[in-house]
Amino acid sequence: MPHFLAESASLGDYPFYEDAYAFLFEVKSLKNISESLICVTYGNHKFFIKKIKRQKEILFKAEKNTKPNPVGILKGALRVLAKRSQLISHNLNNDSVRQVIKSKFLLKPSEIFRLELRNFCVEIGFGSGRHLLKMAQKNLDKKYIGIEIHTPSIEQVLRQIELLGLENIFIVRVDARILLEILPSNQCEAIYVHFPVPWNKKPHRRVMSAKLISQALRVLQKDCALELRTDDQKYFKDSFEMVLDNKSAKIEAAKNLSGEVVSKYEARWQRQHKDIFDLKIFSLTWDEDEKIEYDFKFDFFIPKHLQSLQKSQKIVKEDYFLHICDVFESDFFVIFAVSFGDFSWPVNKMIVCDKKNQETYYFGDIPLATPANIMAHKELLKLLAEDK
């Protein structure tokens, strides 16, 4: 991850501007007085850089929850700050092509609805992208949505989309378990989950879960399938047993069948003569569309008891949780770092309280309108209202 270490830094007064970057303000942590956040904008990108003072050095790096894509944008901002610092070390040398490519095929989760989502296909965790790219090349009349959280995989596939001249693949960096909750019902032709991480020691981290299967069956057209391919027999058996508890699915299971496209992992397992297990889960019903709309807004307020909010206990309910992880403050801003939503795939967001302009809002995109996120947001409103 791009970063640099400095003996000292002379950043001057905020805001300041250089190389198309705007460095707007800095807020200091109430939890750890050695940490602060620097708010940066570049075009339509908004993100924070974390500044950590140590005994003999200062570390500048990305705040991971707001990190921009491509990563070259972050490196550019760090270079500006590095020029105003006494450097010790850095990894901010020239960007690769993948680090600076800006692609119209990389969508924010909130932008997914600008596509006409009919007769589309989804691949969850596409890795090298071999299967996703080949399927899109063979079916140019269909839209393919690739879901991935691994940045190098995303950058690699975006580059391949450009080189191949494809116009029917769209990439979303998000946890698939969240995105499926907001996709329309009965419009998807296929969902591919090929060689997911088994997580046998931490099964709660698996992509395949009873909840995901239920959402997949809702999203799929009738008689269309979620296709799991795995070399892990325990993962296969656990997934099979989960489907048996579902009353609206048909199952097809197979072993060591050749796939339509041989992925990088499958080719490796074939060379090692490992077993490969297939599980197809077909939707048998037509479901009503469950699209949820919610306005994640705040009334402006000036918090009175920041220390008590920063130290507040995690709120845990049956279907969601809320945790104020840290509070940052300056003369004109208060920033809440919060984690909330579903226990298995939490959302991490920053909330900005702008005292000068008298407004409070989520930094960057608002949360996706899932039931757990909505309930957690309402809980947050109650908590903040108690502090007025």
KEKE-3310 file (N, C-alpha, C; in steps of 0.2 Angstrom, whole numbers, plus 5000, padded with zeros to 4 digits):
npx = (5004:5003:5013:5022:5037:5042:5053:5049:5035:5029:5015:5008:4994:4977:4964:4974:4981:4987:4994:4981:4975:4965:4968:4959:4956:4961:4958:4959:4961:4951:4953:4965:4978:4989:4985:4978:4967:4968:4958:4955:4953:4951:4946:4931:4934:4934:4943:4952:4968:4978:4987:5000:5008:5024:5037:5049:5046:5035:5021:5013:4998:4985:4968:4960:4946:4941:4949:4954:4951:4958:4973:4983:4979:4979:4993:4997:4992:4999:5012:5012:5011:5023:5032:5032:5038:5051:5059:5060:5058:5050:5037:5033:5036:5035:5019:5011:5003:4990:4988:4984:4974:4958:4942:4927:4920:4921:4911:4903:4894:4882:4879:4875:4862:4861:4863:4853:4846:4842:4841:4855:4871:4881:4896:4904:4918:4929:4943:4957:4950:4948:4937:4926:4929:4930:4917:4910:4915:4910:4896:4891:4879:4874:4874:4887:4891:4904:4910:4921:4933:4947:4960:4971:4966:4955:4960:4968:4958:4950:4960:4961:4948:4948:4958:4953:4942:4929:4912:4902:4905:4904:4912:4911:4917:4914:4906:4899:4889:4882:4878:4869:4858:4852:4850:4838:4823:4822:4828:4841:4852:4862:4872:4889:4900:4915:4928:4929:4936:4939:4938:4937:4940:4935:4920:4910:4915:4913:4908:4897:4882:4867:4859:4864:4861:4847:4845:4851:4842:4831:4835:4838:4831:4817:4821:4834:4851:4862:4879:4891:4908:4921:4936:4936:4931:4923:4918:4909:4901:4895:4888:4879:4871:4866:4857:4848:4839:4832:4816:4813:4821:4830:4842:4858:4871:4889:4904:4921:4918:4921:4923:4914:4922:4939:4946:4960:4963:4956:4963:4975:4972:4968:4980:4986:4978:4967:4951:4936:4922:4905:4891:4875:4862:4845:4833:4816:4804:4794:4798:4792:4798:4810:4815:4822:4820:4828:4831:4846:4849:4854:4849:4856:4868:4877:4888:4889:4895:4908:4918:4912:4904:4913:4918:4907:4898:4898:4883:4872:4861:4847:4847:4857:4871:4879:4893:4903:4918:4929:4931:4935:4941:4941:4943:4932:4926:4918:4922:4915:4920:4912:4906:4894:4878:4876:4881:4890:4895:4900:4898:4909:4910:4913:4906:4902:4902:4899:4903:4903:4896:4884:4879:4877:4883:4885:4902:4907:4899:4882:4877:4872:4855:4851:4841:4848:4857:4849:4842:4853:4857:4846:4847:4859:4855:4846:4856:4864:4855:4853:4863:4862)
npy = (4994:5011:5023:5034:5038:5051:5062:5074:5086:5099:5106:5117:5129:5124:5126:5119:5119:5109:5102:5098:5093:5095:5099:5099:5099:5095:5083:5078:5063:5058:5046:5041:5051:5053:5051:5057:5063:5068:5077:5075:5080:5075:5079:5071:5062:5058:5057:5051:5053:5045:5051:5047:5050:5045:5040:5044:5047:5051:5043:5043:5037:5028:5030:5016:5013:5023:5024:5029:5023:5022:5017:5025:5038:5040:5039:5050:5060:5058:5060:5074:5078:5072:5080:5091:5087:5080:5067:5050:5037:5029:5022:5027:5028:5028:5026:5011:5005:5000:5006:5019:5019:5024:5019:5017:5006:5002:5002:5011:5003:5010:5014:5004:5003:5011:5003:4993:4981:4968:4951:4948:4942:4936:4936:4930:4935:4935:4934:4930:4933:4926:4917:4925:4935:4927:4922:4934:4937:4927:4930:4942:4949:4950:4957:4957:4956:4958:4954:4959:4960:4961:4971:4971:4961:4967:4978:4971:4965:4975:4981:4971:4971:4983:4981:4970:4976:4975:4978:4974:4971:4974:4980:4979:4984:4977:4968:4954:4948:4958:4966:4957:4959:4970:4969:4967:4957:4941:4943:4939:4928:4919:4915:4914:4906:4903:4893:4898:4906:4893:4895:4886:4885:4897:4898:4908:4918:4914:4915:4908:4906:4903:4914:4921:4911:4911:4925:4924:4915:4923:4933:4927:4922:4911:4894:4896:4896:4896:4893:4884:4880:4870:4865:4860:4848:4849:4861:4860:4850:4856:4867:4860:4854:4866:4870:4860:4863:4873:4877:4880:4876:4868:4855:4851:4840:4837:4829:4832:4836:4844:4862:4875:4885:4885:4889:4898:4892:4880:4874:4872:4863:4852:4848:4844:4833:4834:4833:4840:4849:4851:4861:4865:4876:4879:4891:4890:4897:4912:4928:4942:4959:4966:4978:4991:5007:5020:5035:5040:5051:5065:5076:5092:5094:5100:5090:5087:5080:5073:5064:5055:5049:5044:5034:5026:5010:4996:4993:4980:4971:4959:4958:4967:4978:4992:5002:5015:5019:5028:5045:5061:5077:5095:5113:5116:5104:5088:5071:5056:5039:5025:5008:4997:4988:4972:4958:4948:4955:4969:4987:5000:5017:5035:5049:5065:5080:5096:5110:5124:5125:5120:5106:5088:5073:5057:5053:5052:5039:5035:5022:5006:5002:4991:4980:4978:4989:5000:4999:5000:5013:5020:5017:5024:5037:5039:5038:5048:5059:5059:5066:5079)
npz = (5000:4996:5004:5015:5026:5037:5044:5049:5045:5036:5033:5032:5031:5031:5019:5006:4989:4976:4961:4955:4967:4981:4998:5011:5025:5042:5054:5072:5081:5095:5101:5100:5102:5094:5081:5065:5053:5036:5025:5008:4991:4973:4958:4956:4966:4984:4998:5013:5021:5032:5046:5056:5071:5077:5089:5083:5070:5056:5050:5034:5026:5017:5022:5025:5022:5014:5003:4987:4970:4954:4962:4960:4961:4975:4977:4971:4979:4991:4986:4985:4998:5003:4997:5005:5017:5027:5021:5026:5021:5007:4996:4983:4970:4951:4944:4939:4924:4927:4939:4937:4928:4923:4923:4914:4916:4929:4943:4956:4970:4972:4959:4951:4947:4936:4925:4914:4921:4916:4911:4915:4920:4934:4942:4956:4965:4955:4953:4943:4932:4920:4917:4918:4908:4896:4896:4893:4881:4873:4874:4869:4869:4882:4898:4910:4927:4937:4953:4965:4978:4979:4975:4966:4957:4952:4945:4935:4928:4923:4914:4905:4900:4893:4883:4876:4871:4876:4880:4888:4901:4918:4933:4950:4966:4980:4994:4990:4996:5001:4990:4982:4990:4985:4972:4958:4958:4950:4937:4934:4924:4927:4941:4946:4956:4958:4964:4978:4992:5005:5019:5030:5044:5048:5045:5045:5037:5024:5007:5002:5010:5020:5019:5008:4998:4998:4994:4981:4975:4974:4966:4954:4938:4935:4935:4932:4937:4952:4952:4959:4960:4967:4974:4987:4997:5009:5009:4998:5003:5014:5008:5000:5010:5016:5005:5005:5015:5010:5002:4990:4979:4966:4965:4957:4957:4954:4949:4945:4932:4916:4914:4906:4903:4907:4922:4930:4942:4941:4931:4937:4948:4940:4934:4946:4949:4957:4965:4958:4963:4958:4961:4957:4959:4957:4954:4958:4959:4956:4962:4971:4968:4978:4980:4990:4996:5004:5014:5019:5029:5039:5052:5055:5068:5083:5091:5108:5118:5115:5119:5127:5117:5109:5117:5119:5121:5110:5101:5100:5092:5087:5073:5068:5071:5079:5080:5086:5081:5082:5085:5077:5078:5073:5073:5064:5060:5064:5064:5063:5064:5059:5062:5056:5053:5045:5054:5048:5037:5039:5037:5035:5038:5036:5045:5042:5052:5048:5055:5051:5038:5043:5042:5041:5036:5026:5022:5006:4997:5001:5013:5006:5004:5013:5024:5037:5037:5036:5049:5057:5055:5059:5073:5075:5073:5084:5094:5092:5094:5107:5112:5109)
capx = (5000:5007:5014:5029:5039:5045:5056:5044:5031:5027:5010:5005:4987:4972:4965:4979:4980:4993:4993:4974:4973:4964:4969:4954:4956:4964:4955:4963:4958:4950:4954:4973:4980:4995:4983:4974:4965:4968:4953:4958:4948:4954:4941:4925:4936:4935:4946:4956:4975:4979:4994:5001:5015:5027:5042:5054:5044:5028:5018:5007:4996:4978:4963:4958:4939:4940:4954:4952:4953:4964:4977:4988:4976:4981:5000:4998:4991:5005:5018:5012:5013:5030:5037:5032:5041:5058:5057:5065:5058:5043:5036:5029:5039:5031:5014:5010:4997:4984:4987:4981:4968:4951:4938:4920:4917:4921:4905:4902:4888:4876:4879:4873:4855:4860:4862:4847:4847:4838:4845:4862:4874:4885:4902:4907:4925:4932:4950:4961:4945:4948:4930:4922:4931:4928:4909:4907:4917:4905:4889:4891:4872:4872:4878:4891:4893:4910:4910:4927:4936:4954:4962:4975:4962:4950:4965:4970:4952:4949:4965:4959:4942:4950:4962:4948:4937:4922:4907:4897:4907:4905:4915:4909:4921:4909:4905:4894:4883:4878:4875:4864:4852:4849:4848:4831:4821:4820:4831:4848:4852:4867:4877:4894:4904:4920:4933:4929:4941:4934:4937:4935:4941:4930:4915:4906:4917:4912:4903:4891:4878:4860:4856:4866:4858:4841:4845:4852:4836:4826:4838:4838:4825:4815:4824:4841:4855:4869:4884:4897:4913:4926:4940:4936:4925:4919:4914:4904:4896:4891:4884:4874:4867:4862:4852:4843:4835:4828:4810:4811:4827:4832:4850:4862:4878:4893:4911:4926:4916:4925:4919:4913:4929:4944:4949:4967:4963:4954:4969:4980:4969:4968:4987:4987:4973:4962:4944:4933:4915:4900:4884:4870:4856:4841:4827:4810:4799:4795:4798:4791:4804:4811:4819:4821:4823:4829:4835:4851:4850:4855:4848:4863:4868:4884:4889:4891:4899:4912:4922:4907:4902:4919:4919:4901:4898:4895:4876:4871:4854:4847:4849:4862:4875:4882:4899:4907:4925:4933:4929:4940:4939:4945:4938:4926:4923:4919:4921:4913:4921:4907:4905:4887:4875:4875:4887:4894:4898:4898:4899:4913:4909:4914:4901:4905:4898:4902:4900:4903:4890:4879:4877:4880:4882:4890:4907:4907:4893:4878:4876:4867:4849:4849:4838:4853:4860:4843:4840:4858:4857:4841:4850:4864:4851:4844:4861:4867:4850:4853:4869:4861)
capy = (5000:5017:5027:5037:5040:5057:5065:5080:5088:5106:5106:5124:5130:5122:5122:5121:5115:5107:5096:5096:5090:5100:5096:5103:5100:5089:5082:5074:5058:5058:5040:5041:5058:5053:5050:5062:5062:5074:5076:5076:5079:5075:5078:5068:5058:5061:5052:5053:5051:5044:5053:5044:5052:5040:5043:5047:5048:5052:5039:5045:5031:5028:5028:5011:5013:5029:5023:5029:5019:5018:5018:5031:5045:5041:5040:5057:5065:5057:5064:5081:5079:5070:5086:5096:5083:5078:5060:5045:5032:5029:5018:5032:5028:5029:5022:5006:5007:4998:5010:5025:5018:5026:5015:5018:4999:5001:5005:5010:4999:5014:5016:4998:5003:5014:4998:4990:4975:4962:4945:4949:4937:4939:4932:4933:4933:4933:4932:4932:4936:4922:4914:4931:4938:4922:4922:4940:4937:4923:4932:4950:4952:4949:4960:4953:4960:4955:4957:4957:4965:4961:4977:4969:4957:4972:4982:4967:4963:4982:4982:4966:4974:4989:4978:4966:4980:4973:4984:4971:4969:4980:4978:4982:4982:4977:4962:4951:4946:4965:4968:4953:4961:4976:4968:4966:4950:4937:4946:4936:4922:4915:4917:4910:4906:4898:4892:4903:4904:4889:4897:4880:4887:4903:4897:4914:4922:4911:4918:4904:4905:4902:4920:4922:4907:4914:4931:4922:4912:4928:4937:4923:4920:4904:4889:4898:4893:4898:4888:4883:4875:4871:4859:4859:4844:4851:4867:4857:4847:4861:4871:4856:4854:4872:4870:4855:4867:4878:4873:4883:4876:4861:4854:4846:4840:4833:4828:4831:4838:4850:4868:4878:4889:4882:4895:4897:4888:4874:4871:4870:4857:4847:4846:4840:4827:4835:4832:4847:4848:4856:4862:4870:4878:4882:4894:4887:4902:4919:4932:4949:4963:4968:4984:4995:5014:5024:5041:5040:5058:5067:5083:5095:5096:5100:5086:5091:5075:5069:5059:5049:5046:5040:5028:5022:5003:4993:4992:4974:4969:4953:4958:4972:4981:4998:5004:5021:5016:5034:5052:5065:5084:5101:5119:5117:5098:5082:5065:5049:5033:5020:5002:4995:4984:4965:4955:4945:4959:4976:4993:5005:5023:5041:5054:5072:5085:5102:5116:5130:5125:5117:5100:5082:5068:5052:5055:5048:5036:5033:5015:5003:5001:4984:4980:4979:4995:5005:4998:5003:5020:5023:5017:5029:5044:5039:5039:5055:5063:5059:5070:5086)
capz = (5000:4996:5011:5016:5032:5037:5051:5051:5040:5036:5028:5031:5033:5026:5013:5001:4983:4972:4956:4955:4973:4987:5005:5014:5033:5046:5061:5076:5084:5102:5104:5100:5100:5089:5074:5062:5046:5031:5019:5001:4985:4967:4954:4960:4972:4990:5003:5019:5022:5039:5048:5063:5074:5081:5093:5079:5063:5055:5044:5030:5022:5016:5027:5020:5021:5009:4998:4980:4965:4955:4968:4957:4964:4982:4977:4969:4985:4995:4984:4987:5005:5004:4995:5011:5022:5028:5020:5028:5016:5003:4990:4979:4963:4946:4944:4933:4920:4931:4945:4935:4923:4925:4918:4915:4918:4936:4946:4963:4971:4971:4952:4948:4944:4930:4920:4913:4924:4913:4908:4916:4924:4940:4944:4963:4966:4948:4953:4937:4927:4914:4916:4917:4901:4891:4895:4890:4874:4870:4874:4868:4870:4889:4903:4915:4933:4941:4960:4968:4983:4978:4971:4960:4952:4948:4940:4930:4923:4920:4909:4900:4896:4888:4878:4872:4868:4878:4882:4892:4908:4923:4939:4957:4972:4986:4996:4986:5001:5002:4983:4980:4993:4982:4965:4956:4958:4944:4931:4933:4921:4931:4946:4946:4962:4956:4968:4983:4998:5009:5026:5034:5051:5050:5040:5045:5032:5018:5003:5002:5017:5019:5017:5001:4994:4998:4990:4974:4972:4973:4960:4948:4934:4936:4931:4931:4943:4955:4950:4963:4958:4972:4975:4994:4998:5015:5007:4994:5007:5018:5004:4998:5016:5017:5000:5007:5020:5006:4999:4983:4974:4963:4965:4953:4959:4949:4951:4940:4925:4913:4914:4899:4903:4913:4926:4932:4948:4939:4927:4942:4951:4935:4934:4952:4949:4963:4963:4958:4964:4955:4964:4953:4963:4952:4957:4956:4960:4954:4968:4970:4968:4985:4980:4996:4996:5011:5014:5024:5030:5046:5054:5058:5075:5085:5096:5115:5123:5110:5123:5129:5111:5107:5122:5119:5119:5104:5101:5097:5091:5084:5066:5066:5076:5078:5084:5085:5082:5084:5084:5076:5078:5072:5074:5060:5058:5068:5060:5066:5061:5062:5059:5057:5048:5046:5058:5044:5032:5041:5033:5038:5035:5040:5045:5043:5054:5046:5059:5047:5034:5047:5038:5043:5030:5025:5018:5000:4995:5007:5013:5002:5007:5016:5030:5042:5037:5038:5056:5061:5054:5064:5079:5075:5074:5091:5099:5091:5096:5114:5113:5107)
cpx = (5004:5007:5021:5030:5043:5048:5051:5040:5029:5022:5007:4998:4983:4967:4971:4979:4986:4991:4986:4971:4971:4964:4965:4955:4959:4960:4959:4959:4957:4952:4962:4975:4986:4992:4978:4972:4965:4963:4956:4953:4953:4948:4935:4927:4937:4938:4950:4963:4976:4987:4995:5008:5017:5033:5047:5052:5037:5026:5012:5005:4988:4974:4959:4950:4937:4945:4952:4954:4952:4968:4982:4985:4979:4989:5001:4998:4997:5011:5018:5014:5020:5034:5037:5035:5048:5058:5063:5064:5051:5043:5031:5032:5033:5025:5014:5004:4990:4983:4984:4975:4962:4946:4931:4916:4918:4916:4905:4895:4882:4875:4876:4866:4855:4861:4855:4847:4842:4842:4852:4864:4879:4890:4904:4914:4929:4939:4954:4956:4944:4941:4926:4923:4929:4920:4907:4909:4912:4898:4889:4884:4870:4877:4881:4893:4898:4910:4917:4929:4944:4956:4966:4971:4957:4954:4966:4964:4950:4953:4963:4953:4943:4954:4958:4943:4930:4918:4902:4899:4907:4907:4913:4914:4916:4908:4899:4888:4879:4874:4869:4857:4848:4848:4841:4830:4820:4822:4838:4847:4857:4871:4882:4898:4909:4926:4934:4934:4936:4933:4934:4935:4937:4925:4910:4908:4916:4907:4896:4888:4871:4857:4858:4862:4850:4840:4846:4846:4831:4828:4837:4831:4823:4818:4831:4845:4861:4873:4890:4902:4919:4930:4940:4930:4920:4915:4908:4899:4892:4886:4878:4869:4863:4856:4846:4837:4830:4822:4809:4817:4827:4840:4852:4869:4882:4900:4916:4923:4920:4920:4919:4920:4933:4947:4956:4967:4961:4960:4974:4978:4969:4975:4989:4983:4969:4955:4941:4925:4910:4893:4880:4864:4851:4835:4821:4804:4800:4793:4796:4797:4804:4815:4817:4824:4823:4833:4840:4853:4851:4852:4855:4862:4876:4885:4892:4896:4903:4915:4918:4905:4907:4920:4912:4902:4895:4887:4875:4864:4853:4849:4854:4866:4877:4888:4902:4914:4930:4929:4935:4937:4944:4940:4932:4923:4923:4917:4920:4915:4917:4908:4898:4885:4875:4882:4892:4898:4896:4900:4903:4912:4912:4908:4904:4900:4902:4899:4899:4897:4884:4875:4880:4878:4887:4896:4907:4900:4889:4878:4871:4861:4847:4845:4842:4856:4855:4842:4846:4859:4851:4843:4855:4860:4849:4850:4864:4862:4851:4859:4868:4860)
cpy = (5006:5021:5030:5038:5046:5059:5070:5082:5095:5107:5113:5124:5127:5127:5124:5116:5114:5101:5093:5093:5096:5096:5101:5104:5094:5089:5077:5069:5059:5052:5039:5048:5059:5052:5056:5060:5068:5072:5079:5075:5079:5074:5076:5063:5061:5056:5055:5050:5051:5047:5051:5046:5047:5044:5047:5048:5049:5047:5042:5039:5032:5027:5022:5011:5018:5029:5024:5024:5023:5021:5024:5038:5046:5042:5047:5062:5064:5060:5071:5082:5077:5076:5091:5093:5082:5070:5056:5039:5032:5024:5021:5033:5028:5024:5017:5008:5005:5003:5017:5025:5020:5023:5016:5011:4997:5005:5005:5006:5003:5015:5010:4999:5008:5010:4996:4983:4970:4957:4946:4943:4940:4934:4935:4930:4931:4932:4935:4935:4931:4919:4920:4934:4933:4922:4928:4940:4933:4925:4939:4953:4953:4954:4956:4958:4956:4958:4954:4962:4966:4966:4975:4965:4962:4976:4978:4966:4970:4983:4977:4968:4979:4985:4974:4970:4978:4979:4981:4968:4975:4977:4982:4979:4983:4969:4959:4950:4952:4966:4964:4956:4967:4975:4966:4959:4947:4940:4943:4929:4917:4918:4912:4911:4901:4898:4897:4901:4899:4891:4892:4881:4893:4903:4903:4919:4920:4915:4915:4904:4905:4908:4922:4918:4909:4920:4929:4919:4917:4932:4933:4922:4913:4900:4891:4896:4897:4892:4888:4878:4876:4864:4857:4855:4846:4857:4865:4854:4852:4865:4867:4855:4860:4872:4866:4858:4872:4874:4875:4882:4868:4861:4849:4846:4835:4833:4828:4832:4844:4856:4870:4882:4886:4888:4893:4892:4881:4870:4868:4864:4851:4844:4842:4834:4828:4835:4839:4845:4853:4855:4867:4870:4882:4885:4891:4891:4909:4924:4939:4953:4966:4974:4989:5002:5017:5030:5041:5047:5059:5074:5086:5096:5097:5096:5089:5086:5070:5063:5053:5046:5041:5033:5024:5015:5001:4991:4985:4972:4962:4953:4963:4974:4988:5000:5010:5020:5022:5040:5057:5072:5089:5107:5119:5110:5093:5076:5059:5044:5028:5014:4999:4990:4976:4962:4952:4949:4966:4981:4997:5012:5029:5046:5060:5077:5092:5108:5122:5130:5122:5111:5094:5077:5063:5054:5050:5045:5035:5025:5012:5001:4994:4985:4981:4986:5001:5005:5001:5010:5023:5023:5022:5036:5044:5041:5046:5060:5064:5064:5077:5090)
cpz = (5000:5003:5010:5024:5032:5044:5053:5044:5041:5031:5027:5033:5028:5025:5009:4995:4979:4967:4956:4961:4977:4993:5009:5021:5036:5053:5065:5080:5092:5105:5105:5097:5095:5082:5072:5055:5042:5025:5013:4996:4978:4962:4958:4965:4978:4995:5008:5018:5029:5040:5055:5065:5078:5085:5089:5072:5062:5049:5041:5026:5021:5022:5023:5018:5015:5003:4991:4976:4958:4960:4966:4960:4971:4982:4975:4975:4990:4993:4985:4994:5007:5002:5001:5017:5022:5027:5023:5023:5013:4998:4985:4972:4958:4946:4938:4930:4924:4937:4943:4930:4926:4920:4919:4916:4925:4940:4953:4964:4970:4963:4948:4944:4938:4924:4920:4915:4922:4910:4909:4920:4929:4941:4951:4964:4960:4948:4947:4931:4921:4913:4914:4910:4896:4890:4892:4883:4870:4869:4874:4870:4877:4893:4908:4921:4937:4948:4963:4973:4983:4973:4965:4955:4948:4943:4934:4925:4920:4914:4903:4896:4891:4882:4873:4869:4870:4881:4887:4899:4912:4930:4945:4962:4978:4988:4993:4990:5002:4995:4981:4984:4989:4974:4964:4956:4951:4937:4929:4930:4924:4936:4947:4953:4961:4961:4974:4988:5003:5016:5031:5042:5053:5045:5040:5039:5025:5014:5003:5009:5015:5016:5010:4996:4993:4993:4982:4971:4970:4966:4954:4945:4936:4932:4930:4938:4945:4954:4955:4961:4964:4972:4982:4995:5004:5013:5003:4998:5011:5014:5002:5004:5017:5011:5002:5011:5016:5002:4992:4978:4972:4963:4960:4955:4954:4952:4945:4932:4922:4912:4907:4898:4909:4916:4927:4937:4946:4935:4932:4946:4947:4935:4940:4953:4955:4960:4963:4958:4961:4959:4960:4957:4959:4956:4954:4956:4957:4960:4966:4971:4975:4986:4986:4995:5003:5010:5020:5026:5038:5047:5057:5065:5077:5091:5103:5119:5118:5113:5124:5123:5108:5111:5122:5117:5113:5105:5097:5097:5088:5077:5063:5072:5074:5083:5082:5086:5084:5082:5083:5076:5076:5074:5071:5059:5064:5064:5064:5062:5064:5058:5060:5052:5050:5050:5053:5039:5034:5036:5037:5034:5039:5039:5047:5046:5053:5050:5055:5042:5037:5043:5041:5038:5030:5020:5012:4999:5002:5007:5008:5007:5009:5022:5036:5043:5039:5046:5060:5060:5058:5071:5080:5076:5081:5096:5098:5094:5104:5116:5112:5113)
residu = (MET:PRO:HIS:PHE:LEU:ALA:GLU:SER:ALA:SER:LEU:GLY:ASP:TYR:PRO:PHE:TYR:GLU:ASP:ALA:TYR:ALA:PHE:LEU:PHE:GLU:VAL:LYS:SER:LEU:LYS:ASN:ILE:SER:GLU:SER:LEU:ILE:CYS:VAL:THR:TYR:GLY:ASN:HIS:LYS:PHE:PHE:ILE:LYS:LYS:ILE:LYS:ARG:GLN:LYS:GLU:ILE:LEU:PHE:LYS:ALA:GLU:LYS:ASN:THR:LYS:PRO:ASN:PRO:VAL:GLY:ILE:LEU:LYS:GLY:ALA:LEU:ARG:VAL:LEU:ALA:LYS:ARG:SER:GLN:LEU:ILE:SER:HIS:ASN:LEU:ASN:ASN:ASP:SER:VAL:ARG:GLN:VAL:ILE:LYS:SER:LYS:PHE:LEU:LEU:LYS:PRO:SER:GLU:ILE:PHE:ARG:LEU:GLU:LEU:ARG:ASN:PHE:CYS:VAL:GLU:ILE:GLY:PHE:GLY:SER:GLY:ARG:HIS:LEU:LEU:LYS:MET:ALA:GLN:LYS:ASN:LEU:ASP:LYS:LYS:TYR:ILE:GLY:ILE:GLU:ILE:HIS:THR:PRO:SER:ILE:GLU:GLN:VAL:LEU:ARG:GLN:ILE:GLU:LEU:LEU:GLY:LEU:GLU:ASN:ILE:PHE:ILE:VAL:ARG:VAL:ASP:ALA:ARG:ILE:LEU:LEU:GLU:ILE:LEU:PRO:SER:ASN:GLN:CYS:GLU:ALA:ILE:TYR:VAL:HIS:PHE:PRO:VAL:PRO:TRP:ASN:LYS:LYS:PRO:HIS:ARG:ARG:VAL:MET:SER:ALA:LYS:LEU:ILE:SER:GLN:ALA:LEU:ARG:VAL:LEU:GLN:LYS:ASP:CYS:ALA:LEU:GLU:LEU:ARG:THR:ASP:ASP:GLN:LYS:TYR:PHE:LYS:ASP:SER:PHE:GLU:MET:VAL:LEU:ASP:ASN:LYS:SER:ALA:LYS:ILE:GLU:ALA:ALA:LYS:ASN:LEU:SER:GLY:GLU:VAL:VAL:SER:LYS:TYR:GLU:ALA:ARG:TRP:GLN:ARG:GLN:HIS:LYS:ASP:ILE:PHE:ASP:LEU:LYS:ILE:PHE:SER:LEU:THR:TRP:ASP:GLU:ASP:GLU:LYS:ILE:GLU:TYR:ASP:PHE:LYS:PHE:ASP:PHE:PHE:ILE:PRO:LYS:HIS:LEU:GLN:SER:LEU:GLN:LYS:SER:GLN:LYS:ILE:VAL:LYS:GLU:ASP:TYR:PHE:LEU:HIS:ILE:CYS:ASP:VAL:PHE:GLU:SER:ASP:PHE:PHE:VAL:ILE:PHE:ALA:VAL:SER:PHE:GLY:ASP:PHE:SER:TRP:PRO:VAL:ASN:LYS:MET:ILE:VAL:CYS:ASP:LYS:LYS:ASN:GLN:GLU:THR:TYR:TYR:PHE:GLY:ASP:ILE:PRO:LEU:ALA:THR:PRO:ALA:ASN:ILE:MET:ALA:HIS:LYS:GLU:LEU:LEU:LYS:LEU:LEU:ALA:GLU:ASP:LYS)
# end
